Amino acid sequence: MTTLFDPLVAGELKLANRIAMAPLTRNRAPGAVPAAMTATYYAQRASAGLLITEATAISHQGQGYSDVPGLYAPEQIAGWRRVTEAVHAAGGTIVTQLWHVGRVSHSALQPGGAAPVAPSAITAKTKTYLVNADGSGSFVPTSEPRALDIDEIPGIVEDYRRAARAAIEAGFDGVEVHAANGYLIDQFLRSGSNQRTDAYGGSIANRARLLVEVMDAITAEIGAGRVGIRISPVTPANDAADPDPQPLFTYVVEQLARWPLAYVHIIEGATGGPRDFQQGEAPFDYAALRAAYAQAGGQGAWMVNNGYDRELAIAAVAAGRADIVAFGKAFIANPDLVQRLRENAPLNAWDSRTFYGGGEHGYLDYPALSSA
Ligand SMILES: C=C(C(=O)O)c1ccccc1
């Protein structure tokens, strides 16, 4: 019987175990450049089967929060190379999450103070994080976006391709496409944020068009075996909404089966919230989603996330419901989470006050078992 602690080859990615570190925004990248301490942060956690970095902007336009990193300038590639070298020296495997926030942004963060872009000019009922002139951070309402002109979309697809190439140049083992949590690709998927009447709106196929074009470009650029994708069928995060997610995401995974991807990463329920959260009339059927992916020829590993503890994770892999389980907040507080799960050792509690922004406290100073 397969266990959570068994190795796995997912596409071109070699995982020492089936425990992933979920992408976690930490707002510690001034000027959108990974800080030197970030190399230590990820290297401390390199015993994970797979490290997925915090969400990383593919362009200036794709930035939505203060002090989040990018992957579209030479100094950013150099900053990330420090991270990948440290993680590989510690024996880890690491991919970066490629992110365009779409409407979840603020004009203060946009090139020339412009409006954020989105499929439609519908303001998200959500907030973003800005660092003020005095260095203090605060969550503020997102700005009203402008609808993308159809002629702008190829340029955004090119930004994804270019960022994927930059990820390989920076030494990453691969990339995860961020198609979850109400950001740009998810905004196109969901009818609550996409009311376009052109080839990128209306039908499910049209709303998934950007996702397909991005996956086509990135897999062609770096090879499908180095590409994962994250989706969140029912999350309400960042005002994401669609009244009928089952057929929508069934279509999405059927399209994802076109490429021999490394993995498909599913947020079950509301991100950081209840696992049984639903949108629409019926509970979402995750087993049916995975069956549809397999039925369509999908070969990627199936990664699950949201609210998993040791018992749930061990059971999910043993029962064949998941190939990999991603842990978020537990990895913030436990750099040696894999050892703790393996030994059923107590876990450090996390301090949410240091999740976003700040320095080494709450970032590098959580104790490992060996130092306790
Ligand atoms: C990238 C994020 C996501 O996927 O939800 C994020 C951004 C800001 C704070 C928390 C999480």
The ligand as a MOL file (V3000), in Angstrom:
LIG
                    3D

  0  0  0     0  0            999 V3000
M  V30 BEGIN CTAB
M  V30 COUNTS 11 11 0 0 0
M  V30 BEGIN ATOM
M  V30 1 C -1.4550 34.0950 -3.6700 0
M  V30 2 C -2.4060 33.9760 -2.7730 0
M  V30 3 C -3.4730 32.9590 -2.9550 0
M  V30 4 O -3.3420 32.0790 -3.8160 0
M  V30 5 O -4.4860 33.0330 -2.1990 0
M  V30 6 C -2.4340 34.8410 -1.5450 0
M  V30 7 C -2.1790 36.2060 -1.6830 0
M  V30 8 C -2.1890 37.0220 -0.5440 0
M  V30 9 C -2.4410 36.4810 0.7090 0
M  V30 10 C -2.7070 35.1110 0.8300 0
M  V30 11 C -2.7000 34.2920 -0.3020 0
M  V30 END ATOM
M  V30 BEGIN BOND
M  V30 1 2 1 2
M  V30 2 1 2 3
M  V30 3 1 2 6
M  V30 4 2 3 4
M  V30 5 1 3 5
M  V30 6 1 6 7
M  V30 7 2 6 11
M  V30 8 2 7 8
M  V30 9 1 8 9
M  V30 10 2 9 10
M  V30 11 1 10 11
M  V30 END BOND
M  V30 END CTAB
M  END
